[in-house]
């Protein structure tokens, strides 16, 4: 069983959105973005990534709705997997930029009260 299998559907949707947010924040080129995305989704066995991302974009169109959804994640394993994935993606090309670090820090602070 992979770590991803332990996540609920809503947690997987949030993970997909978090991955996309970090990629956009980092301004990764389309070719590099696709390579990183493919590597991450394969390592996580995230076969329904596109479907989860589509659902994320429909349900959480702005930062406020994203943060409200993230606040509902109480599963420590899901929180850890999301944070680890966001961190790993943000350091792909060296140190994370300010926007990527902001996403990581915001989620970390949101969940530090667990």
N, C-alpha and C positions, 0 to 999 in steps of 0.2 A: 504494500500500500504506500503510495507516495504522499508527501505532505499535502499536496493539493486535494487528495481524496478526503482529507479530514476537514475540509472547509465546506461550509454550507454554500448553497447557490448564491445567496446575496453576498457572502464573503468573497466568492470567486469573481463576482461582478465588480466589487470594489477593488480587488487586486488588478483586474484588467484595466480599470480606469486609472489606477495608480501608476501602472506601467506606462500607459499612454501619456499621463500627465508629466512624468519625469522625462520621457523621450521628447515631448514638445518643449518642455522647459529648458532642456539642454541644447535645443536647436540642432539636433543631430541631423546630418544629411540623410536624404531619403535612402540611399544605398546602405549606409552604415546602420540606419535605423532598422531597415528590413533584416539585415544580418543579425543585429543584436536581438531583435524581436524573435526571430526564428530560433536563435540559440536559447533564449530564455524560455520560450513556450515549449521547446523540446525538452529542456532540462527539467521543467516542472511537469511535463506530460499534460500540458494545458491545451487539450485538443479542441475545446470549444471556446477558445480565446475570442475569436471574432464575434461569436454570438453574445458572449458576456460583455464585450466592449460595446456592441450595438445597444444592448440593454442599458449599460451604464450611461451612454450618451443620451438615451431617451429619458431615463429616470432622474439623472443628475446633471442638468445642463449648465450649472454654474458652481463656483467654489463653495458657496454657502450650502447648497444641497449636498455636495460631496462631503463636506465636513459633518453635516448632520447625519449622513449615512455612516460615516466612519465612526462617529461617536456611539453608534449602536453596536459596533463590533466589540463584544466582550470576551470572545474566545481568545485566550492568550496565544495559542498556537497560530491562529489566523493573523493576529497582530504581528507576531514575530516573523511569520513568512512574508507578509506584506512589507514590513520594515526592511528585512533582509534583501528582498527582491529590489525594492526602491534604492537601497544603498548600493547593491551590486551594480545595478544599471547606472547609477549616477557617477560611479568611479570608472566606467569603461574607458574613458579617454583622459584619465588622470583625476585630479581633484574635482569634486562636484562644483558646478557653478552656483551662484547665489540662489537662483530660482529652484534648482534641484535640491539644494541644501534646505531651502525653505519648506519644501514639501516634506522632506524627511523629518525636519524638526517639528513641524506642525503636527504630523501624525504621532511622533514620539511624545510630545507634550500632551496630546489628547489622550493617549493611552497610558501614560505613566502612573495614573491613579489606580491601576488595576490592582 
